Amino acid sequence: MDDEKIVANYGFYGESLILLEGAITEVITRIDIIRRYIKIKGFRDPIEHVKTRIKSEESMKEKLIRKGLAPTCENAVTKVYDAAGIRVICTFVDDVYRIVELLKSQQDIKIIEEKDYISNPKPSGYRSFHLIIKVPIHLPKGIRYVNAEIQIRTIAMDCWASLEHEMRYKKDVPNTELIAGELKRCADEIASTDLTLQAIRDMIDSEGTGGHK
C-alpha cells in the first residue's frame, strides 16, 4: 500500500489501521514461508503473485451502510471481515485448493467462513475461493485476533474478476446487460480452459519428472 493511501485510511481507521496492516503482514509471511518450503522440497511454486489492500474509507462506509450498520471504524473492524484483504493468484485450479488446505492447516489461524465459488460459481460467473479468517497479532499487551479475507483464484479468474468489478463500479457504463452476458459466457470458457490447462500440466508431469515440479 502506498503512503497516500495509508494517510487517507488513517483518518477513518485510526489506530486500528495498525492491526489491519499487521493482519496482512502476518498472512503474507505465512504464505511466503509456505512457498519457500514447497520450493525447497523441489516442487513447483503454486503461486504466481499476491496482492493486498486495506479497504478504502469510501468503500467501507458504503458497505456498512448497505448492511444497515453505522459507518464507524469499530463496525468496519468487528462487523465485516474484509477491511484487510489478501488475494492469492495461482497458476492452476488444483493449486488454489492446495493453498487453501495449507492455510487451513495453520493451527493458530481461526477459519470463520469459507466459500468455494469455483465449484459453485456466482450467477454472474464469478469464480474464486474465499477464506474469512481471524489472524493473531502480537501486541505489547497480548495477542489480538484480527479479521481478514483471503481470495484465492487462478490468473484467468483474476483477470475476469477485474473486468467484472470495473463494470459494476464504473458509472455510466452503456450496455451493461450485454456486457454481463458476455462476461458470463467468458467465465464459462475460462473455467473450461483452466481445467484443460491443468489436465495438460498433469500429462506433462506424468510423462516427465512426476509430481508438481
PyMOL commands that set and color helices and strands:
alter all, ss='L'
color gray80, all
select helices_A, chain A and resi 3-13+16-40+57-66+73-78+93-104+155-169+176-207
alter helices_A, ss='H'
color red, helices_A
select strands_A, chain A and resi 47-54+84-90+110-116+129-139+142-154
alter strands_A, ss='S'
color yellow, strands_A
deselect
rebuild
show_as cartoon
